[in-house]
């Protein structure tokens, strides 16, 4: 307290009991969907398109980037950044329900890249990225079969398996020898039914990743996830800074004739946003609906009525990098970018 030594009028500023409200960002979107690479059911903070492409692209098919046939996540995030978005969270699904999915890589046939000769699978407990490099040591001659070398690296660990052959009856058979000695991977002979000339794997380096489930095989429960296990949409509940939630790949369920799953999961998106009280659900309308049918679908079929959600249509036409052909995509990602405040 100040001490007043003489009579007079004094002005004293007393701080208010209530503090001013601090400004928070209103432009941080969250996306749940499908990608060819990257961690599964782990929310990742993404600040630009290059970072997203590096994390969620397929390391064994770099030309495809993060785009995946039939999926809309990469298109949505590209539209988000192109329309002004500056920061988002991404949760990749598609690794299947239940136990943590294993990382693996296909070793294609040397004669046909579309045929899988062998498959390398990371052993349980190996958390770091795993890379396998298949090399030819000695070509086949009249005196003997060709021999190969397999180099496996994971973090600071490195294994070299030499003198491998493709002769299944030999002790040096690549599958038998590697599975007995390696602490990082195991090999599967997935090309057993291939003709003899296609069984030799193509030499090269391959990175093990969690494989993407084909779009038509993704289960609705993978989108919903679980809050306690931090999976799917449930993994977003622990991220406080999110202000918008988008799940464009829900429309893959509608494409497969499951509009009921779409409305159910979008209803759960709305419920999460209402429970959190600090975010909006940006919903996509099924492409099969005509503009005059959208209101009927929202009001009666789906029954959406919330201050924490908004529905957008129609779909947008963009170029598909994988085929260089125009395709239609859901608009939620582009809309999320437009919602982003303009930075001065």
Buried (B, 14 or more C-beta within 10 A) or exposed (E): EEEEEEEEEEEEEEEEEEEEEEEEEEBBBBBBBBBBBBBBBEBBEBEEBEEBBBBBBBBBEEEBBBBBEBBBBBBBBBBBBEBBBBBBBBBBBBBBEEEEBBBBBBBBBBBBEEBBBBBBBBBEEBEEBBBBBBBBEEEEEEEEBBBBBBBBBBEEEEBEBEBBBBEEEBEBBBBBBBBEEBEBBBBBBBBEEBEEEBBBBBEEBBBBBBBBBEBEEBBBBBBBBBBEEBBBBBBBBEBEEBBBBBBBBBBBBBBBEBBEBBBBBBBBBBBBBBEBEEBBBBBBBBBEBEEEBBEEBBEEBBEBEBEBBBBBBBBBEBEBBBEEEEBBBBBBBBBBBEBBEEEE
